[in-house]
């Protein structure tokens, strides 16, 4: 079954750190550009970080310098290391291909940052 599954979210105080993980099926992970997306309460889902197969990365301005996307191509796992978290980072975080047209969205993982 082709799928993605996110984990690692939780409640953290402002200034704290979290690491999110995304396990993906090899059929969609291998050779694909992958991305982390997030959907804050009441807002649209947005792309915040992307990584191509060989490792080049790009970030939304809102997370640049604080978040790091990485991938383990042998294990088909995507990571998002988040530091200096802010209350405005509160959202459900999702992984998918970029563009997100090859696999259904997973359930996501909720990150809540308290002030």
Phi, psi and omega in degrees: 000131180278124184200167168232150180217117183267151177205167174107355180288174179166190179262130181217150178281154176306136183093349181278185184226155174212154171240122175262148177233153177221116174269131183231152175295142182301326184296332179256342183276317185298120177079358185266149164285131181245155181219154168256134179237160173215153179229102177292161180304127176075008182238174179281156174287139182224151175279129180244339180201145178218154181216130178275173187304318184276357171115352177296140186234159171212155187222152169290151181301327185294339183239354183301132179088348180244327182250147177228124176263142178210168181215149173247101186289340178283329183255357182060044181237136176251140181237155170221111176268121184244125177234168179048048185294146181238156177305329180286355173277355178300124185183168166270129183255134182233153169244154177191175172290168176230114359291160186275068186234017183240348181208149178294152177295142172280189180281343182078175177225132187275129173245124178238123181248118181268149181270000000 
